[in-house]
Amino acid sequence: MPSGCRDTAPASLVSESVPSEPEQPVRPPSFHLDAIATARAEDATSGADPMALLVAALDLQAALPGIRRMRRWAHAALAVGAGERALDIGSGTGSEVLEFARRVGPEGQAVGVEPNPAMLAVARERAAETGARCRFVEADAYRLPFDDDYFDAVRSERVYQHLDDPAAATAEIARVLRPGGRVVLVDSDWQTAILHPGDTGVVARMVAAMLEATPNSRSGRSLRGRLVAAGFEIDDMGSEAVIWDPAAARPMFDEVGGTALAREVITEQERDDLVAAIEAGVAVGDYHLSVTMFAVLGHLPLR
Ligand SMILES: C[S@@+](CC[C@H](N)C(=O)[O-])C[C@H]1O[C@@H](n2cnc3c(N)ncnc32)[C@H](O)[C@@H]1O
């Protein structure tokens, strides 16, 4: 990780990236994951700050070996170099923008786009603590406030699953990338979720409810096709079955269980029995939760 980052670009960089006005309808950003945290915090028994919960969940996930390996693969594949302009869409806590900052150096630009102001504040605060050269912009994937052909490289990780219109977001990536520009998209395919131990029928109904409740839950398998449809040429694909440890899995399990209960596809007794089975499994080391992530590297043809 870089030793420093700051949250705003120097004046010269800001003036180079005057927001353009793409002629597109303004779409409401999809904050589905944030809605999860908000809903949980509204639970009278919780009382926790929703953003703190969300950030803590992202930090736990970022520490999972599978996610770390996938990120290393994606950065190596994208091969952002000194002096380039690199964008992370849905940048979350900003960790991968810091990695871009390290790679682009003083002559380049490392930018994160994130529609959630509270998440942006976290990213900016963390970046400021390090002093590296990067910036974070409040915007969403459907309307990137940059000129055509502006960036050399774009990444987006675990964002497409939250998008109601991933094709529109991919067209926006193609617009802001220069000819020959590279993109890497990383996302989960939640139908690959495996949870053990527990009643497989209950687990299947929970997963089905989660698939229905997430706007683009099978995103991982569609990334290649989305890039091809937007005019990209495909260079490589990667995958990683992310193995979740119990601490990282618990918030997600609670959420998925809550969704399944609300949709009345499992009973409270079934949920409680599943929790008991998993806790017993964790206690003896017989536990597994994994979800496969896929990544696709592509580039725009030269004009
Ligand atoms: C699971 S988090 C992933 C964050 C980060 N990319 C990472 O890998 O840690 C999903 C992120 O997508 C963002 N997001 C949701 N809807 C979005 C949209 N329409 N445009 C851009 N980002 C969006 C959320 O605010 C959140 O930061």
The ligand as a MOL file (V3000), in Angstrom:
LIG
                    3D

  0  0  0     0  0            999 V3000
M  V30 BEGIN CTAB
M  V30 COUNTS 27 29 0 0 0
M  V30 BEGIN ATOM
M  V30 1 C -19.6040 -4.0870 -1.9830 0
M  V30 2 S -19.1840 -2.3880 -2.0450 0 CHG=1
M  V30 3 C -17.6050 -2.5410 -2.9010 0
M  V30 4 C -16.7180 -1.3580 -2.6330 0
M  V30 5 C -15.3490 -1.4860 -3.2800 0
M  V30 6 N -15.4290 -1.5090 -4.7160 0
M  V30 7 C -14.6330 -2.7270 -2.7830 0
M  V30 8 O -14.4170 -3.6520 -3.5570 0
M  V30 9 O -14.3500 -2.7820 -1.5660 0 CHG=-1
M  V30 10 C -20.2340 -1.7110 -3.2920 0
M  V30 11 C -19.9680 -0.2360 -3.5660 0
M  V30 12 O -20.7170 0.1420 -4.7120 0
M  V30 13 C -21.2190 1.4340 -4.4900 0
M  V30 14 N -22.3510 1.6610 -5.3860 0
M  V30 15 C -23.6410 1.2860 -5.2260 0
M  V30 16 N -24.3700 1.7280 -6.2610 0
M  V30 17 C -23.5310 2.3780 -7.0970 0
M  V30 18 C -23.6900 3.0790 -8.3260 0
M  V30 19 N -24.8920 3.1780 -8.9110 0
M  V30 20 N -22.6110 3.6600 -8.8930 0
M  V30 21 C -21.3810 3.5550 -8.3040 0
M  V30 22 N -21.1850 2.9100 -7.1410 0
M  V30 23 C -22.2360 2.3350 -6.5380 0
M  V30 24 C -21.5830 1.4270 -3.0250 0
M  V30 25 O -21.7660 2.7290 -2.5170 0
M  V30 26 C -20.3960 0.6910 -2.4360 0
M  V30 27 O -19.3420 1.5590 -2.1070 0
M  V30 END ATOM
M  V30 BEGIN BOND
M  V30 1 1 1 2
M  V30 2 1 2 3
M  V30 3 1 2 10
M  V30 4 1 3 4
M  V30 5 1 4 5
M  V30 6 1 5 6
M  V30 7 1 5 7
M  V30 8 2 7 8
M  V30 9 1 7 9
M  V30 10 1 10 11
M  V30 11 1 11 12
M  V30 12 1 11 26
M  V30 13 1 12 13
M  V30 14 1 13 14
M  V30 15 1 13 24
M  V30 16 1 14 15
M  V30 17 1 14 23
M  V30 18 2 15 16
M  V30 19 1 16 17
M  V30 20 1 17 18
M  V30 21 2 17 23
M  V30 22 1 18 19
M  V30 23 2 18 20
M  V30 24 1 20 21
M  V30 25 2 21 22
M  V30 26 1 22 23
M  V30 27 1 24 25
M  V30 28 1 24 26
M  V30 29 1 26 27
M  V30 END BOND
M  V30 END CTAB
M  END
